[in-house]
Amino acid sequence: MLIDMHSHSDRNVDFIKEQQRNQVASILNATTTVEYRFNEQYAGQQQLLSYGVHPWESERQEIDEQLLSQVAIIGEIGLDTEWTDVPLSVQRPVFLRQLHVANDSQRPVILHTKGCEPEILRIINELPDLTVLIHWYSSAGLQSAYLARPNSYFSIGPDVLTDEVVQTFAQKVPLSQMFIESDGLESFRWVLKREVATSEYAGLLKQVYQKVADIRSISLSQLVAQLEGNWQRLLASL
């Protein structure tokens, strides 16, 4: 069984069903209430649902406090100075509100850290009991400091196929703290610089798995077994 730790359906029912057809266990992230209800309508037993106001959306979206209080996993949330024009003065209170709800309720949180790695590391180090799922970490700096934080998992995204920084990080992450993610079809399109059909999803996800297995000099089956164990450990904490 493959695990896709962080994915976006983008309200595409065929994507959700493609995960089901290929027995891919996943976390389906939603950045709006509407998207969450869409995912909820079609998700199967192996598809967990998360919700959080993404930093890119923090100027346009209000936090759905009721939904935030109910979801098993909060996110993705975070801070970003590279891929959005939303000022940190807007992003930061939205991020901190959701992060502290996750911490107070002892629920895992999915983090987006682009360009704000030092600040986010400082904040989560003040919350050592919080389980964090840091998705697509792609910064050359602070890798060891992030890895040293307790209760942390890291998901390797599609750009491990092409990005040397991510390849280096994939070599350093302890297997007991690792996941693989797609981040949705749009991320495969961004990395591969071409159109990607929904039917290609499972094969491309397996390519990411194989690349990481090669980097770690282990078999694909060994990597799959390790990540399944990590998944079961995460499920047990919910």
Short mmCIF file of the C-alpha atoms (twelve columns), coordinates in Angstrom:
data_MODEL
# 
_entry.id   MODEL 
# 
loop_
_atom_site.group_PDB 
_atom_site.id 
_atom_site.type_symbol 
_atom_site.label_atom_id 
_atom_site.label_alt_id 
_atom_site.label_comp_id 
_atom_site.label_asym_id 
_atom_site.label_seq_id 
_atom_site.Cartn_x 
_atom_site.Cartn_y 
_atom_site.Cartn_z 
_atom_site.pdbx_PDB_model_num 
ATOM 1   C CA . MET A 1   0.000   0.000  0.000   1 
ATOM 2   C CA . LEU A 2   1.338   3.429  -0.939  1 
ATOM 3   C CA . ILE A 3   0.823   6.416  1.362   1 
ATOM 4   C CA . ASP A 4   0.285   9.936  -0.009  1 
ATOM 5   C CA . MET A 5   0.754   12.011 3.117   1 
ATOM 6   C CA . HIS A 6   -0.371  15.292 1.582   1 
ATOM 7   C CA . SER A 7   -2.628  15.673 -1.432  1 
ATOM 8   C CA . HIS A 8   -5.150  18.089 -2.894  1 
ATOM 9   C CA . SER A 9   -8.142  16.861 -4.849  1 
ATOM 10  C CA . ASP A 10  -8.816  20.377 -6.184  1 
ATOM 11  C CA . ARG A 11  -12.448 19.207 -6.143  1 
ATOM 12  C CA . ASN A 12  -11.689 16.580 -8.786  1 
ATOM 13  C CA . VAL A 13  -13.673 13.459 -7.923  1 
ATOM 14  C CA . ASP A 14  -11.647 11.412 -10.406 1 
ATOM 15  C CA . PHE A 15  -8.497  12.116 -8.381  1 
ATOM 16  C CA . ILE A 16  -10.136 10.882 -5.176  1 
ATOM 17  C CA . LYS A 17  -11.385 7.776  -6.947  1 
ATOM 18  C CA . GLU A 18  -7.966  7.202  -8.519  1 
ATOM 19  C CA . GLN A 19  -6.461  7.010  -5.032  1 
ATOM 20  C CA . GLN A 20  -9.150  4.498  -4.109  1 
ATOM 21  C CA . ARG A 21  -8.678  2.391  -7.254  1 
ATOM 22  C CA . ASN A 22  -4.963  2.128  -6.552  1 
ATOM 23  C CA . GLN A 23  -5.401  1.569  -2.802  1 
ATOM 24  C CA . VAL A 24  -3.408  4.684  -1.960  1 
ATOM 25  C CA . ALA A 25  -3.938  5.772  1.643   1 
ATOM 26  C CA . SER A 26  -3.827  9.540  1.866   1 
ATOM 27  C CA . ILE A 27  -4.530  12.798 3.599   1 
ATOM 28  C CA . LEU A 28  -6.815  14.943 1.456   1 
ATOM 29  C CA . ASN A 29  -6.252  18.570 2.370   1 
ATOM 30  C CA . ALA A 30  -8.906  21.277 2.081   1 
ATOM 31  C CA . THR A 31  -8.292  25.012 2.295   1 
ATOM 32  C CA . THR A 32  -11.986 25.959 2.366   1 
ATOM 33  C CA . THR A 33  -15.132 24.593 3.958   1 
ATOM 34  C CA . VAL A 34  -16.593 23.912 0.512   1 
ATOM 35  C CA . GLU A 35  -13.549 21.862 -0.499  1 
ATOM 36  C CA . TYR A 36  -13.656 19.940 2.776   1 
ATOM 37  C CA . ARG A 37  -17.332 19.036 2.283   1 
ATOM 38  C CA . PHE A 38  -16.530 17.940 -1.275  1 
ATOM 39  C CA . ASN A 39  -13.722 15.675 -0.101  1 
ATOM 40  C CA . GLU A 40  -15.911 14.364 2.709   1 
ATOM 41  C CA . GLN A 41  -18.590 13.368 0.213   1 
ATOM 42  C CA . TYR A 42  -16.281 11.117 -1.815  1 
ATOM 43  C CA . ALA A 43  -13.483 10.014 0.539   1 
ATOM 44  C CA . GLY A 44  -13.048 6.363  1.388   1 
ATOM 45  C CA . GLN A 45  -11.863 4.694  4.577   1 
ATOM 46  C CA . GLN A 46  -8.168  5.066  3.718   1 
ATOM 47  C CA . GLN A 47  -8.463  8.775  2.940   1 
ATOM 48  C CA . LEU A 48  -8.104  11.073 5.956   1 
ATOM 49  C CA . LEU A 49  -9.373  14.629 5.727   1 
ATOM 50  C CA . SER A 50  -7.579  17.754 6.880   1 
ATOM 51  C CA . TYR A 51  -8.612  21.380 6.897   1 
ATOM 52  C CA . GLY A 52  -6.746  24.611 7.420   1 
ATOM 53  C CA . VAL A 53  -6.497  28.087 5.935   1 
ATOM 54  C CA . HIS A 54  -3.402  28.048 3.720   1 
ATOM 55  C CA . PRO A 55  -1.095  31.090 3.987   1 
ATOM 56  C CA . TRP A 56  -1.878  31.992 0.363   1 
ATOM 57  C CA . GLU A 57  -5.570  32.118 1.280   1 
ATOM 58  C CA . SER A 58  -5.228  33.930 4.604   1 
ATOM 59  C CA . GLU A 59  -6.290  37.283 3.149   1 
ATOM 60  C CA . ARG A 60  -9.374  35.842 1.429   1 
ATOM 61  C CA . GLN A 61  -10.566 33.040 3.704   1 
ATOM 62  C CA . GLU A 62  -12.022 33.220 7.194   1 
ATOM 63  C CA . ILE A 63  -11.188 30.331 9.505   1 
ATOM 64  C CA . ASP A 64  -14.171 28.005 9.837   1 
ATOM 65  C CA . GLU A 65  -13.902 27.688 13.603  1 
ATOM 66  C CA . GLN A 66  -16.491 24.929 13.852  1 
ATOM 67  C CA . LEU A 67  -14.753 22.799 11.227  1 
ATOM 68  C CA . LEU A 68  -11.352 23.538 12.764  1 
ATOM 69  C CA . SER A 69  -12.621 22.187 16.067  1 
ATOM 70  C CA . GLN A 70  -13.780 18.926 14.454  1 
ATOM 71  C CA . VAL A 71  -11.145 17.790 11.953  1 
ATOM 72  C CA . ALA A 72  -8.686  15.059 12.918  1 
ATOM 73  C CA . ILE A 73  -5.760  16.840 11.252  1 
ATOM 74  C CA . ILE A 74  -5.269  20.604 10.901  1 
ATOM 75  C CA . GLY A 75  -3.515  21.988 7.834   1 
ATOM 76  C CA . GLU A 76  -1.970  22.794 5.726   1 
ATOM 77  C CA . ILE A 77  -1.131  25.988 7.526   1 
ATOM 78  C CA . GLY A 78  2.029   28.033 7.753   1 
ATOM 79  C CA . LEU A 79  3.942   31.063 6.529   1 
ATOM 80  C CA . ASP A 80  5.277   31.923 3.060   1 
ATOM 81  C CA . THR A 81  7.330   34.843 1.739   1 
ATOM 82  C CA . GLU A 82  8.249   33.323 -1.632  1 
ATOM 83  C CA . TRP A 83  5.106   32.209 -3.438  1 
ATOM 84  C CA . THR A 84  2.520   34.730 -2.285  1 
ATOM 85  C CA . ASP A 85  2.088   38.485 -1.954  1 
ATOM 86  C CA . VAL A 86  -0.050  38.160 1.182   1 
ATOM 87  C CA . PRO A 87  1.888   40.052 3.876   1 
ATOM 88  C CA . LEU A 88  3.144   38.189 6.905   1 
ATOM 89  C CA . SER A 89  1.189   40.615 9.066   1 
ATOM 90  C CA . VAL A 90  -1.946  38.974 7.626   1 
ATOM 91  C CA . GLN A 91  -0.614  35.414 7.468   1 
ATOM 92  C CA . ARG A 92  0.855   35.248 10.950  1 
ATOM 93  C CA . PRO A 93  -2.279  35.617 13.151  1 
ATOM 94  C CA . VAL A 94  -4.185  33.137 10.957  1 
ATOM 95  C CA . PHE A 95  -1.322  30.654 11.243  1 
ATOM 96  C CA . LEU A 96  -0.869  31.074 14.983  1 
ATOM 97  C CA . ARG A 97  -4.578  30.762 15.720  1 
ATOM 98  C CA . GLN A 98  -4.781  27.413 13.914  1 
ATOM 99  C CA . LEU A 99  -1.486  26.163 15.295  1 
ATOM 100 C CA . HIS A 100 -2.520  26.788 18.887  1 
ATOM 101 C CA . VAL A 101 -5.886  25.100 18.322  1 
ATOM 102 C CA . ALA A 102 -3.965  22.044 17.105  1 
ATOM 103 C CA . ASN A 103 -1.628  22.148 20.093  1 
ATOM 104 C CA . ASP A 104 -4.364  22.681 22.667  1 
ATOM 105 C CA . SER A 105 -6.425  19.803 21.257  1 
ATOM 106 C CA . GLN A 106 -3.399  17.518 20.671  1 
ATOM 107 C CA . ARG A 107 -4.088  17.059 16.971  1 
ATOM 108 C CA . PRO A 108 -1.422  16.749 14.253  1 
ATOM 109 C CA . VAL A 109 -0.781  19.759 12.039  1 
ATOM 110 C CA . ILE A 110 0.514   19.930 8.449   1 
ATOM 111 C CA . LEU A 111 2.998   22.770 7.980   1 
ATOM 112 C CA . HIS A 112 3.924   24.901 4.963   1 
ATOM 113 C CA . THR A 113 7.243   26.659 5.616   1 
ATOM 114 C CA . LYS A 114 8.350   28.381 2.393   1 
ATOM 115 C CA . GLY A 115 10.840  31.175 3.110   1 
ATOM 116 C CA . CYS A 116 9.911   31.264 6.797   1 
ATOM 117 C CA . GLU A 117 11.813  28.258 8.078   1 
ATOM 118 C CA . PRO A 118 13.592  30.056 10.974  1 
ATOM 119 C CA . GLU A 119 10.409  31.605 12.369  1 
ATOM 120 C CA . ILE A 120 8.352   28.436 12.104  1 
ATOM 121 C CA . LEU A 121 11.119  26.359 13.696  1 
ATOM 122 C CA . ARG A 122 11.282  28.771 16.622  1 
ATOM 123 C CA . ILE A 123 7.516   28.596 17.086  1 
ATOM 124 C CA . ILE A 124 7.166   24.813 16.912  1 
ATOM 125 C CA . ASN A 125 10.154  24.315 19.195  1 
ATOM 126 C CA . GLU A 126 8.089   26.148 21.819  1 
ATOM 127 C CA . LEU A 127 5.377   23.477 21.335  1 
ATOM 128 C CA . PRO A 128 7.415   20.250 21.621  1 
ATOM 129 C CA . ASP A 129 4.430   17.964 22.265  1 
ATOM 130 C CA . LEU A 130 2.688   19.009 19.033  1 
ATOM 131 C CA . THR A 131 2.906   16.440 16.231  1 
ATOM 132 C CA . VAL A 132 3.909   18.212 13.028  1 
ATOM 133 C CA . LEU A 133 3.803   16.908 9.459   1 
ATOM 134 C CA . ILE A 134 6.143   19.195 7.534   1 
ATOM 135 C CA . HIS A 135 5.293   18.882 3.893   1 
ATOM 136 C CA . TRP A 136 7.724   19.353 1.021   1 
ATOM 137 C CA . TYR A 137 10.612  20.819 3.021   1 
ATOM 138 C CA . SER A 138 12.894  22.253 0.328   1 
ATOM 139 C CA . SER A 139 15.227  24.642 2.132   1 
ATOM 140 C CA . ALA A 140 18.962  23.945 2.235   1 
ATOM 141 C CA . GLY A 141 19.167  25.604 5.638   1 
ATOM 142 C CA . LEU A 142 18.081  24.336 9.059   1 
ATOM 143 C CA . GLN A 143 17.597  20.758 7.876   1 
ATOM 144 C CA . SER A 144 19.373  19.270 10.895  1 
ATOM 145 C CA . ALA A 145 17.576  21.618 13.294  1 
ATOM 146 C CA . TYR A 146 14.178  20.578 11.946  1 
ATOM 147 C CA . LEU A 147 15.110  16.903 12.077  1 
ATOM 148 C CA . ALA A 148 16.168  17.259 15.708  1 
ATOM 149 C CA . ARG A 149 12.731  18.448 16.804  1 
ATOM 150 C CA . PRO A 150 10.668  15.700 18.506  1 
ATOM 151 C CA . ASN A 151 7.251   14.611 17.210  1 
ATOM 152 C CA . SER A 152 8.062   15.602 13.634  1 
ATOM 153 C CA . TYR A 153 7.416   13.888 10.311  1 
ATOM 154 C CA . PHE A 154 8.617   15.054 6.889   1 
ATOM 155 C CA . SER A 155 7.050   14.252 3.529   1 
ATOM 156 C CA . ILE A 156 9.173   14.149 0.397   1 
ATOM 157 C CA . GLY A 157 7.441   15.631 -2.648  1 
ATOM 158 C CA . PRO A 158 7.686   15.121 -6.410  1 
ATOM 159 C CA . ASP A 159 10.628  17.480 -6.824  1 
ATOM 160 C CA . VAL A 160 12.875  14.816 -5.284  1 
ATOM 161 C CA . LEU A 161 12.949  13.640 -8.903  1 
ATOM 162 C CA . THR A 162 14.783  16.811 -9.966  1 
ATOM 163 C CA . ASP A 163 15.932  18.940 -6.998  1 
ATOM 164 C CA . GLU A 164 19.318  18.187 -5.432  1 
ATOM 165 C CA . VAL A 165 18.425  19.991 -2.193  1 
ATOM 166 C CA . VAL A 166 15.372  17.777 -1.720  1 
ATOM 167 C CA . GLN A 167 17.416  14.711 -2.648  1 
ATOM 168 C CA . THR A 168 19.929  15.620 0.064   1 
ATOM 169 C CA . PHE A 169 17.130  16.055 2.576   1 
ATOM 170 C CA . ALA A 170 15.603  12.708 1.572   1 
ATOM 171 C CA . GLN A 171 18.950  11.125 2.414   1 
ATOM 172 C CA . LYS A 172 19.007  12.737 5.886   1 
ATOM 173 C CA . VAL A 173 15.437  12.186 7.127   1 
ATOM 174 C CA . PRO A 174 15.259  9.161  9.438   1 
ATOM 175 C CA . LEU A 175 13.014  6.576  7.815   1 
ATOM 176 C CA . SER A 176 10.916  6.488  10.985  1 
ATOM 177 C CA . GLN A 177 10.037  10.172 10.378  1 
ATOM 178 C CA . MET A 178 9.473   10.017 6.628   1 
ATOM 179 C CA . PHE A 179 6.451   10.109 4.357   1 
ATOM 180 C CA . ILE A 180 5.981   10.571 0.609   1 
ATOM 181 C CA . GLU A 181 3.505   13.057 -0.848  1 
ATOM 182 C CA . SER A 182 2.140   14.128 -4.218  1 
ATOM 183 C CA . ASP A 183 0.743   17.526 -3.171  1 
ATOM 184 C CA . GLY A 184 -1.865  16.828 -5.873  1 
ATOM 185 C CA . LEU A 185 -1.708  16.621 -9.655  1 
ATOM 186 C CA . GLU A 186 -0.747  20.286 -10.020 1 
ATOM 187 C CA . SER A 187 2.529   19.617 -8.248  1 
ATOM 188 C CA . PHE A 188 3.417   16.814 -10.637 1 
ATOM 189 C CA . ARG A 189 2.613   19.187 -13.501 1 
ATOM 190 C CA . TRP A 190 4.854   21.858 -11.973 1 
ATOM 191 C CA . VAL A 191 7.786   19.501 -11.448 1 
ATOM 192 C CA . LEU A 192 7.511   17.688 -14.777 1 
ATOM 193 C CA . LYS A 193 6.616   20.841 -16.741 1 
ATOM 194 C CA . ARG A 194 3.902   19.089 -18.701 1 
ATOM 195 C CA . GLU A 195 0.257   18.161 -18.492 1 
ATOM 196 C CA . VAL A 196 -0.416  15.190 -16.204 1 
ATOM 197 C CA . ALA A 197 -3.550  13.067 -16.533 1 
ATOM 198 C CA . THR A 198 -5.340  11.769 -13.468 1 
ATOM 199 C CA . SER A 199 -4.671  8.232  -14.688 1 
ATOM 200 C CA . GLU A 200 -0.912  8.859  -14.316 1 
ATOM 201 C CA . TYR A 201 -1.160  9.661  -10.619 1 
ATOM 202 C CA . ALA A 202 -0.372  6.272  -9.072  1 
ATOM 203 C CA . GLY A 203 2.502   5.586  -11.443 1 
ATOM 204 C CA . LEU A 204 4.078   8.965  -10.729 1 
ATOM 205 C CA . LEU A 205 3.675   8.520  -6.984  1 
ATOM 206 C CA . LYS A 206 5.449   5.172  -7.307  1 
ATOM 207 C CA . GLN A 207 8.276   6.923  -9.195  1 
ATOM 208 C CA . VAL A 208 8.737   9.232  -6.204  1 
ATOM 209 C CA . TYR A 209 8.831   6.208  -3.915  1 
ATOM 210 C CA . GLN A 210 11.382  4.502  -6.153  1 
ATOM 211 C CA . LYS A 211 13.576  7.605  -6.289  1 
ATOM 212 C CA . VAL A 212 13.642  7.849  -2.497  1 
ATOM 213 C CA . ALA A 213 14.334  4.119  -2.185  1 
ATOM 214 C CA . ASP A 214 17.265  4.517  -4.578  1 
ATOM 215 C CA . ILE A 215 18.584  7.513  -2.629  1 
ATOM 216 C CA . ARG A 216 18.440  5.479  0.579   1 
ATOM 217 C CA . SER A 217 19.888  2.327  -1.051  1 
ATOM 218 C CA . ILE A 218 16.959  0.202  0.060   1 
ATOM 219 C CA . SER A 219 14.354  -1.747 -1.874  1 
ATOM 220 C CA . LEU A 220 11.008  -0.283 -2.801  1 
ATOM 221 C CA . SER A 221 9.290   -2.914 -0.669  1 
ATOM 222 C CA . GLN A 222 11.387  -1.909 2.353   1 
ATOM 223 C CA . LEU A 223 10.426  1.732  1.932   1 
ATOM 224 C CA . VAL A 224 6.748   0.877  1.493   1 
ATOM 225 C CA . ALA A 225 6.791   -1.256 4.653   1 
ATOM 226 C CA . GLN A 226 8.502   1.478  6.681   1 
ATOM 227 C CA . LEU A 227 6.058   4.178  5.592   1 
ATOM 228 C CA . GLU A 228 3.103   1.893  6.270   1 
ATOM 229 C CA . GLY A 229 4.418   1.519  9.818   1 
ATOM 230 C CA . ASN A 230 4.746   5.295  10.148  1 
ATOM 231 C CA . TRP A 231 1.179   5.661  8.875   1 
ATOM 232 C CA . GLN A 232 -0.171  3.188  11.402  1 
ATOM 233 C CA . ARG A 233 1.668   5.029  14.175  1 
ATOM 234 C CA . LEU A 234 0.141   8.306  13.040  1 
ATOM 235 C CA . LEU A 235 -3.351  6.789  12.884  1 
ATOM 236 C CA . ALA A 236 -2.960  5.470  16.404  1 
ATOM 237 C CA . SER A 237 -2.344  8.996  17.654  1 
ATOM 238 C CA . LEU A 238 -5.574  10.447 16.213  1 
# 
